[in-house]
């Protein structure tokens, strides 16, 4: 159809709503971390990756920490299993394993989550579920809170160390002459130190045993 002089130009596309844009930027930021590590993530790089001007990023996230908090939320969203166990020990085990899996699924996931103290929906939901199972076990008040913190920090610390392992560090483990200088340490199979799956399960068992012991007092 021919256009007359009074034809209106096409209307610009509506910008995505803030929540949608925020989710897209978080996904892009996590992808940048997957590709180059957390130190590769800058607000400028995020803007460039999304073909945006830098001020557009700051209209969504006031600073980089606000972005990191939302990235932590995205990771923790995957740490909440739909299933529930009837026995408290089985439920604690399920939550600990699911949290570890969610952290490991994202490069430097433990570093991202460990650097965030934001009280947001997924972090609070995870805390609520952990405190709930601790109370079901028999802990109350501060004991339920500290039992939850102990478990969360254990999972976070183990995953942080696993994700921080480099090939160079692995190669340095068998130190020449170390068995003479550190006889107690190197009388053990030190290579098992890097068996993170079995090591995690061993530590988780110790925590469960400690919780049982506290309840028996």
C-alpha positions, 0 to 999 in steps of 0.5 A, a space after each residue: 500500500 503506498 504511503 502518503 506524506 502523513 503516514 506515521 513511522 512504525 512505533 518503537 518496540 516496547 522495552 522489556 519489563 524490568 524483571 525480564 531485563 534483570 533476568 536476562 542480564 543475570 543469565 548473561 553475567 553467569 555466562 561471562 563467568 562460565 567463559 572467563 571466571 568471576 574476575 572477567 565480569 565487569 559492568 562494561 563487559 556485561 553491557 557490551 555483551 548485551 549491546 547496551 550502553 553502560 547506563 542501561 545496566 546501572 538502571 537495572 543494577 545500581 552496582 556490581 554487588 547488586 548484580 552478584 546478589 541476583 546471580 547468587 539468587 539464580 544459583 540458589 534457585 537450583 538448590 531447592 529440590 522439589 522432593 522432601 524426605 520424611 526422616 530429618 537426616 535424609 532431608 539434611 543429606 538431600 539439601 546438602 547434596 542439592 546445594 553442592 550440585 547447584 554450586 558446582 553447576 556454575 563456574 565459581 558458584 561458591 565464590 558468587 554465593 559466598 560473597 552475597 549476604 542479600 536476604 532474597 527469596 531463594 536464599 531465605 527459602 533455603 534457610 527456611 527449609 534448613 531451619 525447618 528440618 533442624 527444628 523437626 530433628 529437635 533443635 530449637 532457637 539458636 541451635 537450629 540456626 547454628 546447625 543450619 549455618 554449620 551445614 551451609 558453610 560446610 557445603 560452601 567451603 568444600 565447594 569453594 576449595 574444589 572449584 579453586 583447584 588448578 592443574 598446577 596445584 594438583 601437580 604440586 601435591 607430591 612434594 619432594 622430601 615431604 615425607 621426612 619433613 611432614 611424616 604424619 601428613 604424608 603417612 596418609 594417602 595424601 592424593 585422596 585429599 583431592 577426592 572431593 566426592 568421597 571427602 564431601 560425603 565423609 564430612 557430611 557424615 561427621 556433621 550428621 553424627 555431631 547433630 545426633 550427638 547434640 540431640 542425645 545430650 
